[in-house]
């Protein structure tokens, strides 16, 4: 087995655009659940809104890149309002039910054959990333970074993605130490106490839902730009569960926890896949096929997550005094 190549690929996942997208979306979940106590199981829906909200106007109306981003942002805010208005006055489990259903509704709507001319149905949409790469300041060529090399397009999307992650982390860090953030933490602990102090709990919950959803929307755009295509199959419910895994790995009520969790998640997935595939191809493992090995790596991540919840329920960077699973 080529261990050097396997480890190089695994380390490359630390700064991949997909990892950045997962970090952003998980950071949105940290705002929702870790800091506010909102149980959102539909973050994949916000990511789909971001991807389709950007791709559709870009292809249909040939709008500039910035306009496409703004349309996606507006779509995300509307989606959050539609989710929050009927549910935020109810218990958190109602929000969980509504969000997971709403995300599936979004996916089924874009898959509808009647909307093929707009959404591409099951085949999705492609060739909408030209405006983004037209802003690329890096000259054409190959860029080497230790064991990893990439072309100018890969470098550009990584720089943009991780700059966005850094800015969003800084923004969340500042907001959670502001009076607004302290109210969100109070709502998480005891919303009746916050309400007794004269604060509009419903309004703050809505603001948190919108803000965390916007992070998911930006994640959806980052997730789809390097692929140059958006497909509904990428936004199934399992995507939200993977984001929750990243959040739990890193720490729920932390700013950098979702970022670290996303890095760990993708490094472990890449490393286990490379080792399993290499062992199968070398003949060391004969009782598994590559398809079965692909599923086994998710089982291993699940076992690791269970062990983490047993021995360190607050996550890698979490503070046990602030938030612990009971």
KOLPA-329922 format. One record per residue (C-alpha): x, y, z. Coordinates in steps of 0.25 Angstrom, whole numbers, plus 5000, padded with zeros to 4 digits. Layout:
BEGIN
+------+------+------+
!    X !    Y !    Z !
+------+------+------+
!    X !    Y !    Z !
...
+------+------+------+
END
This chain:
BEGIN
+------+------+------+
!    X !    Y !    Z !
+------+------+------+
! 5000 ! 5000 ! 5000 !
! 5004 ! 5014 ! 4997 !
! 5004 ! 5020 ! 5011 !
! 5010 ! 5033 ! 5008 !
! 4999 ! 5036 ! 4997 !
! 4988 ! 5031 ! 5007 !
! 4993 ! 5040 ! 5018 !
! 4995 ! 5052 ! 5008 !
! 4981 ! 5050 ! 5003 !
! 4976 ! 5050 ! 5018 !
! 4983 ! 5062 ! 5022 !
! 4979 ! 5069 ! 5009 !
! 4964 ! 5068 ! 5014 !
! 4968 ! 5078 ! 5026 !
! 4967 ! 5090 ! 5016 !
! 4958 ! 5084 ! 5005 !
! 4946 ! 5093 ! 5001 !
! 4936 ! 5082 ! 5006 !
! 4942 ! 5082 ! 5020 !
! 4941 ! 5097 ! 5020 !
! 4926 ! 5096 ! 5016 !
! 4924 ! 5086 ! 5027 !
! 4931 ! 5095 ! 5037 !
! 4922 ! 5107 ! 5033 !
! 4909 ! 5099 ! 5033 !
! 4913 ! 5092 ! 5046 !
! 4916 ! 5106 ! 5052 !
! 4902 ! 5110 ! 5048 !
! 4897 ! 5098 ! 5056 !
! 4905 ! 5103 ! 5068 !
! 4898 ! 5116 ! 5067 !
! 4885 ! 5109 ! 5067 !
! 4887 ! 5098 ! 5077 !
! 4900 ! 5100 ! 5084 !
! 4897 ! 5115 ! 5088 !
! 4881 ! 5116 ! 5087 !
! 4876 ! 5102 ! 5089 !
! 4869 ! 5101 ! 5075 !
! 4868 ! 5087 ! 5071 !
! 4870 ! 5089 ! 5056 !
! 4871 ! 5076 ! 5047 !
! 4869 ! 5083 ! 5034 !
! 4882 ! 5090 ! 5032 !
! 4883 ! 5082 ! 5019 !
! 4871 ! 5090 ! 5014 !
! 4878 ! 5103 ! 5017 !
! 4890 ! 5098 ! 5009 !
! 4881 ! 5094 ! 4997 !
! 4875 ! 5108 ! 4997 !
! 4889 ! 5114 ! 4996 !
! 4893 ! 5105 ! 4985 !
! 4881 ! 5106 ! 4977 !
! 4878 ! 5120 ! 4980 !
! 4891 ! 5124 ! 4974 !
! 4891 ! 5114 ! 4963 !
! 4877 ! 5116 ! 4957 !
! 4878 ! 5132 ! 4955 !
! 4892 ! 5130 ! 4950 !
! 4888 ! 5121 ! 4939 !
! 4874 ! 5126 ! 4936 !
! 4877 ! 5141 ! 4936 !
! 4892 ! 5142 ! 4935 !
! 4893 ! 5150 ! 4948 !
! 4906 ! 5155 ! 4953 !
! 4913 ! 5146 ! 4964 !
! 4909 ! 5156 ! 4976 !
! 4895 ! 5157 ! 4971 !
! 4894 ! 5142 ! 4971 !
! 4899 ! 5142 ! 4985 !
! 4889 ! 5152 ! 4990 !
! 4878 ! 5144 ! 4984 !
! 4882 ! 5132 ! 4991 !
! 4883 ! 5140 ! 5004 !
! 4869 ! 5145 ! 5002 !
! 4864 ! 5131 ! 5000 !
! 4870 ! 5126 ! 5012 !
! 4864 ! 5137 ! 5021 !
! 4850 ! 5134 ! 5015 !
! 4852 ! 5119 ! 5018 !
! 4856 ! 5122 ! 5032 !
! 4844 ! 5131 ! 5034 !
! 4835 ! 5120 ! 5028 !
! 4841 ! 5110 ! 5038 !
! 4841 ! 5119 ! 5050 !
! 4828 ! 5126 ! 5050 !
! 4819 ! 5114 ! 5053 !
! 4829 ! 5106 ! 5062 !
! 4838 ! 5115 ! 5070 !
! 4827 ! 5117 ! 5081 !
! 4826 ! 5102 ! 5083 !
! 4835 ! 5092 ! 5089 !
! 4849 ! 5089 ! 5082 !
! 4844 ! 5076 ! 5077 !
! 4834 ! 5082 ! 5068 !
! 4845 ! 5090 ! 5062 !
! 4853 ! 5078 ! 5060 !
! 4841 ! 5071 ! 5053 !
! 4838 ! 5083 ! 5044 !
! 4852 ! 5085 ! 5040 !
! 4855 ! 5071 ! 5036 !
! 4842 ! 5071 ! 5028 !
! 4845 ! 5084 ! 5021 !
! 4859 ! 5080 ! 5017 !
! 4853 ! 5068 ! 5010 !
! 4842 ! 5077 ! 5004 !
! 4852 ! 5086 ! 4998 !
! 4860 ! 5073 ! 4992 !
! 4847 ! 5067 ! 4986 !
! 4843 ! 5080 ! 4980 !
! 4856 ! 5082 ! 4972 !
! 4855 ! 5068 ! 4968 !
! 4841 ! 5070 ! 4962 !
! 4840 ! 5067 ! 4947 !
! 4831 ! 5079 ! 4945 !
! 4843 ! 5088 ! 4949 !
! 4853 ! 5082 ! 4940 !
! 4855 ! 5094 ! 4932 !
! 4858 ! 5102 ! 4945 !
! 4865 ! 5092 ! 4955 !
! 4869 ! 5081 ! 4946 !
! 4861 ! 5071 ! 4953 !
! 4869 ! 5059 ! 4958 !
! 4881 ! 5063 ! 4949 !
! 4883 ! 5076 ! 4956 !
! 4890 ! 5088 ! 4950 !
! 4904 ! 5091 ! 4945 !
! 4913 ! 5101 ! 4939 !
! 4909 ! 5113 ! 4948 !
! 4923 ! 5115 ! 4954 !
! 4929 ! 5124 ! 4943 !
! 4926 ! 5137 ! 4950 !
! 4933 ! 5132 ! 4963 !
! 4946 ! 5127 ! 4956 !
! 4946 ! 5140 ! 4947 !
! 4950 ! 5147 ! 4960 !
! 4962 ! 5138 ! 4962 !
! 4975 ! 5146 ! 4964 !
! 4984 ! 5134 ! 4964 !
! 4992 ! 5132 ! 4951 !
! 4990 ! 5119 ! 4944 !
! 4999 ! 5108 ! 4948 !
! 5002 ! 5097 ! 4959 !
! 5004 ! 5101 ! 4974 !
! 5011 ! 5092 ! 4983 !
! 5009 ! 5092 ! 4998 !
! 5018 ! 5080 ! 5004 !
! 5011 ! 5067 ! 5000 !
! 4999 ! 5074 ! 4994 !
! 4999 ! 5081 ! 4980 !
! 4987 ! 5088 ! 4973 !
! 4984 ! 5097 ! 4962 !
! 4980 ! 5112 ! 4962 !
! 4965 ! 5108 ! 4963 !
! 4966 ! 5099 ! 4975 !
! 4975 ! 5109 ! 4982 !
! 4965 ! 5121 ! 4979 !
! 4953 ! 5113 ! 4985 !
! 4961 ! 5109 ! 4997 !
! 4966 ! 5123 ! 5000 !
! 4951 ! 5128 ! 4999 !
! 4945 ! 5117 ! 5007 !
! 4955 ! 5117 ! 5018 !
! 4955 ! 5133 ! 5019 !
! 4940 ! 5132 ! 5020 !
! 4941 ! 5122 ! 5031 !
! 4950 ! 5130 ! 5038 !
! 4942 ! 5143 ! 5037 !
! 4929 ! 5135 ! 5041 !
! 4936 ! 5129 ! 5053 !
! 4941 ! 5143 ! 5057 !
! 4927 ! 5149 ! 5056 !
! 4921 ! 5138 ! 5064 !
! 4932 ! 5140 ! 5075 !
! 4928 ! 5154 ! 5076 !
! 4913 ! 5153 ! 5075 !
! 4913 ! 5142 ! 5086 !
! 4921 ! 5151 ! 5095 !
! 4911 ! 5163 ! 5093 !
! 4898 ! 5165 ! 5100 !
! 4891 ! 5158 ! 5089 !
! 4899 ! 5146 ! 5090 !
! 4897 ! 5145 ! 5105 !
! 4882 ! 5146 ! 5103 !
! 4883 ! 5134 ! 5094 !
! 4891 ! 5126 ! 5104 !
! 4880 ! 5130 ! 5115 !
! 4869 ! 5125 ! 5105 !
! 4877 ! 5112 ! 5104 !
! 4878 ! 5110 ! 5119 !
! 4864 ! 5115 ! 5123 !
! 4855 ! 5123 ! 5113 !
! 4845 ! 5126 ! 5124 !
! 4855 ! 5133 ! 5132 !
! 4859 ! 5142 ! 5120 !
! 4845 ! 5144 ! 5117 !
! 4842 ! 5149 ! 5132 !
! 4853 ! 5160 ! 5130 !
! 4845 ! 5166 ! 5118 !
! 4852 ! 5160 ! 5107 !
! 4845 ! 5156 ! 5094 !
! 4849 ! 5141 ! 5094 !
! 4842 ! 5138 ! 5081 !
! 4849 ! 5150 ! 5074 !
! 4863 ! 5145 ! 5078 !
! 4860 ! 5131 ! 5074 !
! 4856 ! 5136 ! 5060 !
! 4869 ! 5144 ! 5059 !
! 4877 ! 5132 ! 5063 !
! 4870 ! 5123 ! 5053 !
! 4872 ! 5133 ! 5042 !
! 4887 ! 5135 ! 5045 !
! 4890 ! 5121 ! 5047 !
! 4883 ! 5118 ! 5034 !
! 4891 ! 5128 ! 5026 !
! 4903 ! 5121 ! 5031 !
! 4898 ! 5108 ! 5025 !
! 4894 ! 5116 ! 5012 !
! 4908 ! 5121 ! 5010 !
! 4913 ! 5106 ! 5013 !
! 4904 ! 5101 ! 5002 !
! 4910 ! 5111 ! 4992 !
! 4924 ! 5107 ! 4996 !
! 4920 ! 5092 ! 4996 !
! 4916 ! 5093 ! 4981 !
! 4925 ! 5103 ! 4975 !
! 4937 ! 5094 ! 4973 !
! 4928 ! 5083 ! 4968 !
! 4922 ! 5092 ! 4957 !
! 4909 ! 5085 ! 4959 !
! 4898 ! 5084 ! 4969 !
! 4890 ! 5071 ! 4970 !
! 4878 ! 5068 ! 4980 !
! 4884 ! 5055 ! 4984 !
! 4895 ! 5063 ! 4991 !
! 4885 ! 5069 ! 5001 !
! 4879 ! 5057 ! 5007 !
! 4876 ! 5056 ! 5022 !
! 4889 ! 5049 ! 5024 !
! 4896 ! 5062 ! 5021 !
! 4890 ! 5068 ! 5033 !
! 4894 ! 5056 ! 5042 !
! 4908 ! 5058 ! 5037 !
! 4908 ! 5072 ! 5041 !
! 4903 ! 5069 ! 5055 !
! 4914 ! 5059 ! 5056 !
! 4924 ! 5070 ! 5053 !
! 4918 ! 5079 ! 5063 !
! 4918 ! 5068 ! 5074 !
! 4932 ! 5064 ! 5071 !
! 4937 ! 5078 ! 5073 !
! 4928 ! 5083 ! 5084 !
! 4914 ! 5089 ! 5083 !
! 4915 ! 5102 ! 5090 !
! 4929 ! 5106 ! 5084 !
! 4933 ! 5115 ! 5072 !
! 4945 ! 5107 ! 5067 !
! 4939 ! 5093 ! 5071 !
! 4931 ! 5091 ! 5058 !
! 4943 ! 5095 ! 5050 !
! 4952 ! 5085 ! 5057 !
! 4940 ! 5075 ! 5057 !
! 4939 ! 5076 ! 5042 !
! 4954 ! 5074 ! 5040 !
! 4954 ! 5062 ! 5049 !
! 4942 ! 5056 ! 5042 !
! 4948 ! 5057 ! 5028 !
! 4962 ! 5053 ! 5031 !
! 4956 ! 5040 ! 5038 !
! 4947 ! 5037 ! 5026 !
! 4958 ! 5039 ! 5016 !
! 4969 ! 5031 ! 5025 !
! 4959 ! 5020 ! 5027 !
! 4955 ! 5019 ! 5013 !
! 4970 ! 5020 ! 5008 !
! 4974 ! 5009 ! 5017 !
! 4963 ! 5000 ! 5015 !
! 4963 ! 5001 ! 5000 !
! 4978 ! 4999 ! 5000 !
! 4977 ! 4987 ! 5008 !
! 4966 ! 4981 ! 4999 !
! 4974 ! 4984 ! 4986 !
! 4987 ! 4978 ! 4993 !
! 4980 ! 4965 ! 4997 !
! 4981 ! 4967 ! 5012 !
! 4966 ! 4968 ! 5013 !
! 4958 ! 4958 ! 5005 !
! 4945 ! 4957 ! 5012 !
! 4941 ! 4972 ! 5008 !
! 4938 ! 4978 ! 4995 !
! 4941 ! 4993 ! 4993 !
! 4926 ! 4996 ! 4993 !
! 4925 ! 4990 ! 5007 !
! 4938 ! 4997 ! 5011 !
! 4932 ! 5010 ! 5008 !
! 4920 ! 5007 ! 5017 !
! 4929 ! 5002 ! 5028 !
! 4936 ! 5015 ! 5029 !
! 4923 ! 5022 ! 5034 !
! 4921 ! 5010 ! 5044 !
! 4935 ! 5013 ! 5050 !
! 4932 ! 5028 ! 5051 !
! 4919 ! 5025 ! 5058 !
! 4926 ! 5016 ! 5068 !
! 4936 ! 5027 ! 5070 !
! 4925 ! 5037 ! 5072 !
! 4918 ! 5028 ! 5082 !
! 4931 ! 5026 ! 5090 !
! 4933 ! 5041 ! 5090 !
! 4919 ! 5043 ! 5096 !
! 4923 ! 5033 ! 5107 !
! 4936 ! 5038 ! 5111 !
! 4936 ! 5053 ! 5106 !
! 4922 ! 5057 ! 5104 !
! 4925 ! 5072 ! 5102 !
! 4934 ! 5069 ! 5090 !
! 4948 ! 5072 ! 5087 !
! 4948 ! 5087 ! 5090 !
! 4935 ! 5087 ! 5098 !
! 4934 ! 5092 ! 5113 !
! 4927 ! 5082 ! 5121 !
! 4922 ! 5092 ! 5131 !
! 4915 ! 5100 ! 5121 !
! 4908 ! 5089 ! 5113 !
! 4908 ! 5074 ! 5115 !
! 4898 ! 5063 ! 5109 !
! 4891 ! 5057 ! 5121 !
+------+------+------+
END
